[in-house]
Amino acid sequence: MANDEPGDDDEMVAEGDAGLQRPPATFDFLLQTIFTQALMALGRVPNPITQKTHKNLPTAQHFIDTLAMLEAKTAGNLTAEEAKLLEEIQHQLRMMWMEAQA
């Protein structure tokens, strides 16, 4: 159940991440998160923890498939901007995945 009262989880985040704010829980942010994960799996951006790039094409394909699933499950329920972002991200990742196959 959601409520507007701060709970133990909120207090733990506030104490552990002093000064940091959570990003908004939006569809756009979800897409950007999956996109970033796919970019890491494609070896296009370094892992923020290790600072190293590593190519893992099965994982990249999983993220691309996840975006396709989200597109199917949300059909007719997205704003024009959300639908365009989802389409563009998928296109970019598919092109990068094809390049990575070579």
SEVEXNU-461331 format. One record per residue: residue number from 1; chain; x, y, z negated of N, C-alpha, C, O in turn; residue in three letters. Coordinates in nm, 4 decimals, decimal comma, padded with zeros to 6 digits. Atoms other than C-alpha are relative to their C-alpha. Example, Ala and Ser with C-alpha at 12.3 -4.5 7.8 and 13.67 -1.06 7.14 Angstrom:
% residues 2
k;c;n.c1;n.c2;n.c3;ca.c1;ca.c2;ca.c3;c.c1;c.c2;c.c3;o.c1;o.c2;o.c3;r
1;A;00,0890;-00,1190;00,0000;01,2300;-00,4500;-00,7800;00,0900;00,1200;00,0000;00,1936;00,1181;-00,0665;ALA
2;A;-00,0820;-00,1190;00,0060;01,3670;-00,1060;-00,7140;-00,0770;00,1090;-00,0730;-00,0261;00,2198;-00,0899;SER
//
This chain:
% residues 102
k;c;n.c1;n.c2;n.c3;ca.c1;ca.c2;ca.c3;c.c1;c.c2;c.c3;o.c1;o.c2;o.c3;r
1;A;00,0827;-00,1182;00,0000;00,0000;00,0000;00,0000;00,0870;00,1242;00,0000;00,1858;00,1321;-00,0730;MET
2;A;-00,0761;-00,1247;-00,0060;00,1267;00,3433;00,0862;-00,0630;00,1022;-00,0924;-00,1852;00,1134;-00,1012;ALA
3;A;00,0497;-00,1131;00,0777;00,0989;00,6325;-00,1523;00,1037;00,1100;00,0083;00,2166;00,0882;00,0523;ASN
4;A;-00,0879;-00,1152;-00,0105;00,2512;00,9739;-00,1758;00,0842;00,0218;-00,1250;00,1605;00,1181;-00,1322;ASP
5;A;-00,0750;-00,0146;00,1236;00,3972;00,9226;-00,5222;00,1380;-00,0606;00,0163;00,1513;-00,1687;00,0736;GLU
6;A;-00,1330;00,0596;-00,0077;00,7708;00,8695;-00,5471;00,0047;-00,1254;-00,0862;-00,0497;-00,1291;-00,1965;PRO
7;A;-00,0133;00,1248;00,0733;00,8535;00,5189;-00,6549;00,1448;-00,0307;-00,0248;00,2334;00,0505;00,0020;GLY
8;A;-00,1365;00,0410;00,0288;01,1580;00,3273;-00,7608;00,0869;00,0013;00,1254;00,2034;00,0407;00,1195;ASP
9;A;-00,0764;00,0028;-00,1239;01,2651;00,2826;-00,3971;00,0451;00,1404;00,0392;00,1593;00,1599;00,0809;ASP
10;A;-00,0344;-00,1380;-00,0341;01,2548;00,6588;-00,3372;00,1110;00,0515;-00,0909;00,2026;00,1201;-00,0455;ASP
11;A;-00,0999;-00,0474;00,0936;01,4570;00,7245;-00,6497;00,1355;-00,0632;00,0290;00,2385;00,0032;00,0171;GLU
12;A;-00,1260;00,0662;-00,0310;01,7197;00,4657;-00,5513;00,0653;00,0624;00,1220;00,1868;00,0824;00,1240;MET
13;A;-00,0551;-00,0630;-00,1202;01,7614;00,6217;-00,2083;00,0540;00,1377;-00,0356;00,1627;00,1756;00,0081;VAL
14;A;-00,0420;-00,1351;00,0367;01,7821;00,9686;-00,3593;00,1301;-00,0035;-00,0794;00,2184;00,0795;-00,0576;ALA
15;A;-00,1212;00,0074;00,0800;02,0460;00,8613;-00,6114;00,1182;-00,0500;00,0816;00,2284;00,0034;00,0696;GLU
16;A;-00,1082;00,0599;-00,0764;02,2510;00,6499;-00,3706;00,0447;00,0825;00,1187;00,1598;00,0726;00,1611;GLY
17;A;-00,0292;-00,0784;-00,1193;02,2367;00,8915;-00,0785;-00,0192;00,1484;-00,0286;-00,0912;00,2173;00,0437;ASP
18;A;00,0163;-00,1384;00,0406;02,2641;01,2260;-00,2506;00,0233;00,0945;00,1167;00,1289;00,0912;00,1799;ALA
19;A;-00,0130;-00,0990;-00,1052;02,2034;01,5024;-00,0006;-00,0397;-00,0502;00,1374;-00,0537;00,0306;00,2292;GLY
20;A;00,0388;00,0540;-00,1304;02,1061;01,2676;00,2852;-00,1519;-00,0110;00,0077;-00,2183;-00,0468;-00,0896;LEU
21;A;00,1431;00,0124;-00,0202;01,7586;01,2752;00,4291;-00,0266;-00,1139;00,0955;00,0524;-00,1397;00,1863;GLN
22;A;00,0393;00,1085;-00,0886;01,5827;00,9852;00,5928;-00,0485;00,0587;00,1320;-00,1104;00,1651;00,1346;ARG
23;A;00,0557;-00,0450;-00,1283;01,5069;01,0190;00,9621;-00,1504;-00,0260;00,0007;-00,1990;-00,1099;-00,0751;PRO
24;A;00,1443;00,0211;-00,0046;01,1393;01,0421;01,0512;-00,0321;-00,1381;00,0567;00,0388;-00,1884;00,1438;PRO
25;A;00,0443;00,1302;-00,0500;00,9569;00,7140;01,1083;-00,0913;00,0243;00,1198;-00,2137;00,0283;00,1068;ALA
26;A;00,0761;-00,0265;-00,1216;00,8517;00,7811;01,4670;00,0309;-00,1066;00,1042;00,1310;-00,1775;00,0938;THR
27;A;-00,0224;00,0939;-00,1091;00,8192;00,5698;01,7801;00,1268;00,0378;00,0753;00,2047;-00,0494;00,1139;PHE
28;A;-00,1213;-00,0471;-00,0678;01,0881;00,7829;01,9440;00,1256;-00,0446;-00,0749;00,2220;-00,0901;-00,0134;ASP
29;A;-00,1163;00,0394;00,0788;01,3288;00,7118;01,6583;00,0222;-00,1507;00,0093;00,1364;-00,1958;00,0174;PHE
30;A;-00,0120;00,1445;-00,0166;01,2550;00,3384;01,6831;00,0653;-00,0338;00,1339;00,1556;-00,1171;00,1401;LEU
31;A;-00,0583;00,0244;-00,1323;01,3328;00,3450;02,0556;00,1475;00,0369;00,0030;00,2290;-00,0377;00,0574;LEU
32;A;-00,1395;-00,0440;00,0020;01,6545;00,5392;01,9992;00,0874;-00,0969;-00,0807;00,2032;-00,1203;-00,0459;GLN
33;A;-00,0738;00,0964;00,0812;01,7603;00,2904;01,7308;00,0283;-00,1269;00,0791;00,1409;-00,1766;00,0791;THR
34;A;-00,0181;00,1202;-00,0817;01,7051;-00,0091;01,9589;00,0961;00,0290;00,1149;00,1807;-00,0543;00,1473;ILE
35;A;-00,0895;-00,0403;-00,1090;01,8784;00,1770;02,2440;00,1452;00,0005;-00,0481;00,2334;-00,0510;00,0207;PHE
36;A;-00,1352;-00,0067;00,0550;02,1837;00,2411;02,0255;00,0544;-00,1399;-00,0280;00,1706;-00,1688;00,0005;THR
37;A;-00,0424;00,1381;00,0261;02,1966;-00,1225;01,9159;00,0361;-00,0711;00,1309;00,1349;-00,1442;00,1376;GLN
38;A;-00,0277;00,0606;-00,1306;02,1798;-00,2320;02,2801;00,1303;00,0543;00,0579;00,2089;-00,0215;00,1146;ALA
39;A;-00,1252;-00,0587;-00,0481;02,4588;00,0111;02,3724;00,1199;-00,0621;-00,0691;00,2225;-00,0866;-00,0056;LEU
40;A;-00,1096;00,0664;00,0710;02,6764;-00,1431;02,1029;00,0202;-00,1407;00,0537;00,1338;-00,1833;00,0742;MET
41;A;-00,0102;00,1369;-00,0507;02,5974;-00,4939;02,2305;00,0563;-00,0036;00,1423;00,1179;-00,1024;00,1823;ALA
42;A;-00,0550;-00,0096;-00,1354;02,6880;-00,3823;02,5829;00,1460;00,0475;-00,0006;00,2095;00,0544;00,1046;LEU
43;A;-00,1373;-00,0469;00,0111;03,0236;-00,2557;02,4541;00,0168;00,1439;00,0440;00,1280;00,1870;00,0742;GLY
44;A;-00,0054;-00,1397;-00,0457;02,9357;00,1031;02,5477;00,0304;00,0988;-00,1113;00,0830;00,2071;-00,0854;ARG
45;A;-00,0307;-00,0866;00,1147;02,9647;00,2528;02,1993;00,0581;-00,0885;-00,1110;00,0212;-00,2054;-00,1230;VAL
46;A;-00,0594;00,0800;00,1071;03,1719;00,1394;01,9014;-00,0977;-00,0238;-00,1146;-00,1881;00,0558;-00,1402;PRO
47;A;00,0741;00,0282;00,1224;03,0212;-00,0229;01,5976;00,0401;00,1056;-00,1020;00,1595;00,1262;-00,1234;ASN
48;A;-00,0363;-00,1074;00,0928;03,0025;00,2578;01,3392;00,0736;-00,0490;-00,1247;00,1399;00,0299;-00,1919;PRO
49;A;-00,0678;00,0537;00,1179;03,1332;00,0282;01,0655;00,1439;-00,0378;00,0330;00,2362;-00,0021;-00,0402;ILE
50;A;-00,1344;00,0466;-00,0362;03,4308;-00,1289;01,2453;00,0743;00,0961;00,0911;00,1964;00,0880;00,1036;THR
51;A;-00,0567;-00,0923;-00,0985;03,4887;00,1512;01,4989;00,0571;-00,0722;00,1213;00,1393;-00,0165;00,1941;GLN
52;A;-00,0465;00,0784;-00,1141;03,5490;-00,1236;01,7562;-00,1167;-00,0301;00,0932;-00,2309;-00,0440;00,0495;LYS
53;A;00,1030;00,0404;-00,0955;03,3600;-00,2040;02,0742;00,0107;-00,1500;00,0221;00,1194;-00,2077;00,0206;THR
54;A;00,0067;00,1433;-00,0226;03,2497;-00,5580;02,1391;-00,1197;-00,0271;00,0893;-00,2293;00,0227;00,0640;HIS
55;A;00,1069;00,0324;-00,0934;03,0438;-00,6953;02,4250;-00,0658;-00,1307;-00,0424;00,0012;-00,2326;-00,0590;LYS
56;A;00,0779;00,1185;00,0346;02,7674;-00,9404;02,3307;-00,1256;00,0042;00,0868;-00,2294;00,0552;00,0448;ASN
57;A;00,1090;-00,0121;-00,0973;02,5434;-00,9782;02,6363;-00,1291;-00,0706;-00,0421;-00,2366;-00,0182;-00,0128;LEU
58;A;00,1269;00,0580;00,0460;02,2915;-01,2226;02,4813;-00,0729;00,0916;-00,0984;-00,1956;00,1006;-00,0949;PRO
59;A;00,0626;-00,0934;00,0936;02,2296;-00,9704;02,2028;-00,0554;00,1211;00,0740;-00,1648;00,1685;00,0432;THR
60;A;00,0493;-00,1121;-00,0810;02,2002;-00,6873;02,4550;-00,1300;-00,0390;00,0698;-00,2244;00,0399;00,0738;ALA
61;A;00,1211;00,0471;-00,0672;01,9438;-00,8943;02,6468;-00,1165;-00,0075;-00,0986;-00,2306;00,0225;-00,0633;GLN
62;A;00,1043;00,0059;00,1032;01,7520;-00,9477;02,3222;-00,0614;00,1389;-00,0229;-00,1834;00,1524;-00,0318;HIS
63;A;00,0517;-00,1357;00,0209;01,7227;-00,5721;02,2693;-00,0789;00,0485;00,1213;-00,1807;00,1159;00,1057;PHE
64;A;00,0740;-00,0367;-00,1213;01,6150;-00,5200;02,6311;-00,1348;-00,0703;00,0014;-00,2364;-00,0096;00,0353;ILE
65;A;00,1262;00,0751;00,0076;01,3525;-00,7925;02,5882;-00,0923;00,0568;-00,1077;-00,2141;00,0601;-00,0902;ASP
66;A;00,0801;-00,0603;00,1076;01,2380;-00,6312;02,2626;-00,0695;00,1264;00,0495;-00,1864;00,1496;00,0184;THR
67;A;00,0612;-00,1211;-00,0560;01,1790;-00,3021;02,4449;-00,1120;-00,0349;00,0968;-00,2148;00,0329;00,0988;LEU
68;A;00,1050;00,0436;-00,0922;00,9797;-00,4852;02,7143;-00,1224;-00,0473;-00,0776;-00,2357;-00,0200;-00,0378;ALA
69;A;00,1100;00,0447;00,0840;00,7695;-00,6482;02,4422;-00,0742;00,1191;-00,0596;-00,1973;00,1212;-00,0618;MET
70;A;00,0632;-00,1203;00,0553;00,7071;-00,3095;02,2790;-00,0828;00,0715;00,1061;-00,1915;00,1216;00,0775;LEU
71;A;00,0737;-00,0638;-00,1086;00,6022;-00,1697;02,6155;-00,1328;-00,0724;00,0234;-00,2366;-00,0080;00,0390;GLU
72;A;00,1219;00,0781;-00,0223;00,3503;-00,4519;02,6636;-00,0984;00,0157;-00,1165;-00,2187;00,0302;-00,0944;ALA
73;A;00,0862;-00,0065;00,1185;00,2154;-00,4325;02,3068;-00,0596;00,1388;-00,0232;-00,1648;00,1517;-00,0858;LYS
74;A;00,0479;-00,1365;00,0234;00,1750;-00,0537;02,3104;-00,0661;00,0614;00,1227;-00,1012;00,1794;00,1217;THR
75;A;00,0583;-00,0519;-00,1253;00,0332;-00,0196;02,6642;-00,1320;00,0711;-00,0277;-00,2216;00,0166;-00,0922;ALA
76;A;00,1212;-00,0799;00,0174;-00,2298;00,2535;02,6691;-00,0081;00,0748;-00,1315;-00,1040;00,1484;-00,1549;GLY
77;A;00,0036;-00,0644;00,1321;-00,1419;00,3748;02,3188;00,1132;00,0990;-00,0234;00,1297;00,1497;-00,1344;ASN
78;A;-00,1135;-00,0915;00,0147;00,1619;00,5927;02,3835;-00,0320;00,1352;00,0618;-00,1139;00,1460;00,1531;LEU
79;A;00,0097;-00,1301;-00,0655;00,1864;00,9605;02,4590;00,0778;-00,0088;00,1304;00,1557;-00,1021;00,1502;THR
80;A;-00,0729;-00,0019;-00,1272;00,3169;01,0484;02,8041;00,1501;00,0075;-00,0247;00,2279;-00,0562;00,0464;ALA
81;A;-00,1416;-00,0145;00,0315;00,6499;01,1474;02,6478;00,0580;-00,1305;-00,0526;00,1690;-00,1682;-00,0150;GLU
82;A;-00,0471;00,1272;00,0536;00,6815;00,8201;02,4552;00,0127;-00,1043;00,1113;00,1117;-00,1771;00,1181;GLU
83;A;-00,0029;00,0968;-00,1105;00,5967;00,6129;02,7634;00,1175;00,0279;00,0934;00,1836;-00,0651;00,1396;ALA
84;A;-00,1114;-00,0363;-00,0881;00,8516;00,8044;02,9725;00,1333;-00,0369;-00,0644;00,2214;-00,0913;00,0021;LYS
85;A;-00,1237;00,0344;00,0709;01,1236;00,7621;02,7099;00,0222;-00,1510;00,0027;00,1333;-00,1966;00,0297;LEU
86;A;-00,0115;00,1458;-00,0015;01,0546;00,3886;02,6869;00,0397;-00,0502;00,1380;00,1256;-00,1374;00,1502;LEU
87;A;-00,0323;00,0393;-00,1374;01,0656;00,3529;03,0644;00,1447;00,0346;00,0354;00,2163;-00,0470;00,0933;GLU
88;A;-00,1367;-00,0440;-00,0322;01,3890;00,5527;03,0969;00,1056;-00,0812;-00,0741;00,2080;-00,1182;-00,0166;GLU
89;A;-00,0952;00,0784;00,0787;01,5651;00,3658;02,8179;00,0134;-00,1400;00,0587;00,1242;-00,1915;00,0737;ILE
90;A;-00,0052;00,1341;-00,0582;01,4708;00,0309;02,9675;00,0765;-00,0005;00,1323;00,1571;-00,0900;00,1576;GLN
91;A;-00,0686;-00,0076;-00,1293;01,5908;00,1366;03,3117;00,1509;00,0122;-00,0202;00,2286;-00,0599;00,0424;HIS
92;A;-00,1426;-00,0204;00,0255;01,9246;00,2602;03,1790;00,0656;-00,1271;-00,0518;00,1739;-00,1641;-00,0064;GLN
93;A;-00,0586;00,1206;00,0574;01,9844;-00,0544;02,9752;00,0070;-00,1132;00,1015;00,1046;-00,1882;00,1046;LEU
94;A;-00,0029;00,1056;-00,1015;01,8918;-00,2860;03,2606;00,1134;00,0229;00,0997;00,1802;-00,0718;00,1410;ARG
95;A;-00,1093;-00,0312;-00,0929;02,1357;-00,1080;03,4911;00,1352;-00,0299;-00,0653;00,2232;-00,0875;-00,0014;MET
96;A;-00,1247;00,0265;00,0715;02,4124;-00,1260;03,2288;00,0212;-00,1499;-00,0175;00,1338;-00,1985;-00,0071;MET
97;A;-00,0109;00,1445;00,0185;02,3365;-00,4937;03,1662;00,0457;-00,0652;00,1306;00,1298;-00,1552;00,1292;TRP
98;A;-00,0413;00,0543;-00,1299;02,3683;-00,5680;03,5389;00,1476;00,0294;00,0268;00,2201;-00,0574;00,0756;MET
99;A;-00,1410;-00,0362;-00,0158;02,7016;-00,3812;03,5501;00,0893;-00,0888;-00,0873;00,1980;-00,1293;-00,0462;GLU
100;A;-00,0793;00,0796;00,0931;02,8221;-00,5786;03,2494;00,0125;-00,1448;00,0468;00,1052;-00,2149;00,0062;ALA
101;A;-00,0041;00,1368;-00,0521;02,7478;-00,9049;03,4321;00,1139;-00,0187;00,1001;00,1613;-00,1304;00,1206;GLN
102;A;-00,1029;00,0088;-00,1063;03,0080;-00,8235;03,7001;00,1378;-00,0227;-00,0573;00,2350;-00,0324;00,0176;ALA
//
